Amino acid sequence: MTARLEMVAVVAMARNRVIGDGAGLLWHLPADLKRVRALTMGCPLIMGRRTWDSIGRALPGRASIVMTRDADWTGEGALRAANMDEALDLARGWIAATEGARPEIILFGGGEIYAAGLALTDRIELTIVEIDPDGGPAAAVFPELDPAIWDRELLQEVPAEGAVPAHRYERLTRKVPVRV
Ligand SMILES: NC(=O)c1ccc[n+]([C@@H]2O[C@H](COP(=O)([O-])OP(=O)(O)OC[C@H]3O[C@@H](n4cnc5c(N)ncnc54)[C@H](OP(=O)(O)O)[C@@H]3O)[C@@H](O)[C@H]2O)c1
């Protein structure tokens, strides 16, 4: 029997839930990027094809599982998944086959992929950026969270400094785990 795994969404969103303009991020938080690296190292990442395009390469020490409906799509160092079930199978297979892999599947975004995977997610590592950007016509957003389903813990508040806006780290844990 395969052990069941925890799916963890890692996301930075603005106060108005915007996470990007469809092509990239709307802020630069160097400390948050380091935190994302630490949270995801040794894990498979499930991401949408537009998020893959915005990063432009496979992230080292992790599997890049890219969801796309284009059967001919390829990306160097990426694993293509036609749907969420296929993405989860690839993630489980990568964890089983990779020495030192952690038993966590990371829901890496963007907006479409968070929406598709939230119901299967047990934990959200959330950065809330204290701004309300207009993400433009292709803005991506993080779904609304029902407080009846999630326990919320404030981990750290970071004041604004120079060009870096104030932000805070929260951990949301599903009251009744789903496991994937
Ligand atoms: N702030 C954060 O933490 C964070 C994290 C990640 C991304 N982002 C931002 O989010 C934005 C991108 O988000 P987005 O919502 O525009 O795009 P996305 O979720 O990254 O990718 C969307 C694409 O994924 C594929 N897809 C979606 N649902 C699918 C399904 N059920 N089955 C198979 N393929 C599926 C489709 O690819 P095809 O069109 O190829 O079929 C679709 O066009 C960017 O601005 C990025 O910078 C922010």
The ligand as an ORCA input file, in Angstrom:
! r2SCAN-3c Opt
* xyz 0 1
  N       2.435     34.675     -5.475
  C       2.603     33.364     -5.574
  O       2.835     32.665     -4.576
  C       2.521     32.736     -6.925
  C       2.770     31.360     -7.093
  C       2.679     30.811     -8.389
  C       2.321     31.622     -9.442
  N       2.087     32.931     -9.234
  C       1.652     33.811    -10.320
  O       0.418     33.332    -10.830
  C       0.300     33.712    -12.206
  C      -0.018     32.462    -13.029
  O      -1.253     31.936    -12.582
  P      -2.428     31.597    -13.637
  O      -3.673     31.250    -12.890
  O      -2.478     32.695    -14.654
  O      -1.829     30.324    -14.409
  P      -1.303     28.903    -13.848
  O      -2.269     28.369    -12.839
  O       0.132     29.019    -13.476
  O      -1.321     28.047    -15.202
  C      -2.509     27.937    -15.950
  C      -2.308     26.889    -16.999
  O      -2.219     25.609    -16.383
  C      -2.843     24.646    -17.221
  N      -3.978     24.077    -16.497
  C      -4.828     24.707    -15.633
  N      -5.728     23.854    -15.136
  C      -5.455     22.652    -15.708
  C      -6.057     21.361    -15.602
  N      -7.122     21.135    -14.797
  N      -5.526     20.344    -16.320
  C      -4.448     20.546    -17.120
  N      -3.847     21.744    -17.265
  C      -4.348     22.793    -16.559
  C      -3.234     25.365    -18.503
  O      -2.086     25.297    -19.332
  P      -2.183     25.295    -20.956
  O      -2.718     26.652    -21.317
  O      -0.770     25.061    -21.406
  O      -3.111     24.167    -21.311
  C      -3.441     26.788    -18.003
  O      -3.303     27.769    -19.020
  C       1.630     34.356    -12.589
  O       1.510     35.775    -12.505
  C       2.588     33.846    -11.520
  O       3.675     34.723    -11.302
  C       2.169     33.509     -8.002
*
